[in-house]
Amino acid sequence: MQPEYIRYNQTIVERRRSPYQDILIAHDPSVGHLLYLDDDLQIANADEPYNQAITSPLIEAGALGDVLILGGGDGGVLRALLDAGTRRGVLVDIDGDVIELSRKYLPDLCGDAFDRPEAEVVVGDAFAYLDAREQWDGIIYDLTMDPVRADQPRTEYIREILGKVARRLRPGGVMAMQCCGADEPGLREEIRSGLAGTFDDWGDWEATVPSFDVPWVFAWAQVRREET
């Protein structure tokens, strides 16, 4: 299938090959600039509903102390959390070129989030942060569901990642994640199974994102609070 920027005759604004992936910025009059990674649409300037959806579980639970964002190099999730009152937001994305191009072309999403005093922007391996010992009030998983290791089944990868997230959350801590399109029921069920096997309290829902062709699935989960 052709990339969406070709199917929809979007204007290619800038293309760059980073050490990790092909990054393309396109423009469409209906949604503004769009970010593609390896020809896969990530987000557009008009996609604030995405940021509101993925951050809402943390905001509603008041899990806004120390928050870790895995991925999210466009900065939209970071800005939404900081706007909501997050005390410390740590964004970890492996590709500094994505951050640079998002600053330039996606200001409606990131605003000044990268430069706020409450923000820590780390160009590095997000998964390494899940292997560290630091605990978090909230964690947002804004990465793909594709396994990192070529020989690892997706179901095993999902269970591994969710297990690491659960261990890094403080009691009562909340995680939120983007899952897949509503037209991917198989993947949605794999994620549900992983959530059910890891957390006692969890759920998922669909939200409309302006530049996406289908409704998008998001999920949340919460670690139990310590009994007093």
C-alpha angles and dihedrals in degrees: 000000000000118000114262093247088063097041092050095039093239119176115252107228103175136353126194135174110217124189087265110035150346110276121199130181115200133176131224121177091225098055106013122227118003131202119222125184115196087345091304115123113240107172144321135220089258094054101095089129087069092058093045091050098049095044097043097087091056093044094048091048094045091238092149104123111092109000127183120204114199106205116339095135092165088072098227096116091046092052093047091052094046091048088054092055105266109173095210126008118189115192117193118189125159096216118070090183090065090054092048095050092044090055088054103041108020104051092139087066106036102029108173094326096121090059101043117115092237091058128090113189115196122187101206148080111325092199091059087064090059089055092052121091099240116119125220138203090214138012126192118198106206098164137099124280091227113117116256092218115062093221096050120102114234094238090055091048092052092050092047095050095044090049091053091048091051092051092052095052122094118232107291090017120149133218128195130186145177110240118179144292119302086245091067102075093160094058091042091056092048090054092046090052091050092049093047091050093050109033134040093210119044143124144171137217142175129251134183115242115192099228096039120095093218136030111276127232121228129180139198136194136181133208116228118262118242114263115246 
